Amino acid sequence: MDIIVTVKSIKGVCPTYRVGDSFTLKAGYQLVSDIPVCMHGLSALMPYYNALSVSEPARWGIEGKQDKTKAYIQCPDPADVTGGGTVVFEVSAVKTTSPATPCG
């Protein structure tokens, strides 16, 4: 299962992302990206990425209001206080044909 993470919205100004940017977690754990990936945003995804590769977002209370198959996770930057940008990520699980095996 691959996880596709797409920037859905930004409140304030994010120095890393633009709306529509995306990256992939291949096989649910291998980060693949053509763009820089912010560690703050990645930290918000960490508690959920593995769970979303094997279960529905509703199980974790992070499903979308209109599309229950997608999860929504927000980065921890409080834009109103820091002057930075709070990013909302749309997270989709995509089935793959050949599962990867973890290292080790």
Summary of the structure (lengths in Angstrom):
residues: 104
radius of gyration: 13.8
end to end distance: 19.2
largest distance: 44.6
contacts: 290
relative contact order: 0.29
helix: 18%
strand: 33%
